[in-house]
Amino acid sequence: MEISDPTLVFLLVTVGLVGIGVEVLTPGGVFPALAGIAALVLGVIGFIEIDAPGGGLGLLLVSIAFFIAAAALKRYTVLSVFGTVFLILSGVFMFDRDTDPTSIPVVVIAGLVLGGFMMFVIERAGKARSRPVMTGWEELLGMTGEVRSTLNPTGQIFIDGALWKAELDEQATAGGPVAVGESVRVQSVRGLTLLVTRAMPGDPPAQQTDTEGVTQ
């Protein structure tokens, strides 16, 4: 296989690194990793065949280092911009400008697009990792449910696809029982009992579904 176009080599290597980067930052997808590996292998073959200058390769490695630092240090925008700049420079110095002058616009456009994409992926993945893990009843906090058994002050509510035992908090108890069909909002949890208050006009509507889950 002969890959003699430096611009194509640059695009293959860049696409390969992006595909692998997407898989590392957001694991679970098979296609980005496979496509990235295939493109990177072809790009490396092209590097060898065109005898690319060491400067272009060095700039490419610096670009990769900036993108890694952006994810590790959570300086998404600034470091990703530097990574994009070095990505473009690596492509510019990877070919002979006298014999292939049309490649520079292609490299600049491709570098901006791929660099911007990497910035987006790194930022989204970093923010996703920084969010606290919410599991089980923690996800119910702040949600609105429908009363299925009058809360006086305890009863049952339907929320998030299941029936839960619920109890009115102290302030809500002063207003009297909450009838079946009314909406309540989860304030906290005590054991397997949800502590709730009457839903306010601005709260989201309670979920409506014909299928009830497991009683808690």
Beta strands, then each sheet from edge to edge (+ up, - down):
strand 1: 144-149
strand 2: 154-159
strand 3: 162-168
strand 4: 183-190
strand 5: 193-198
sheet 1: 1+ 2- 3+ 5+ 4- 1+
end
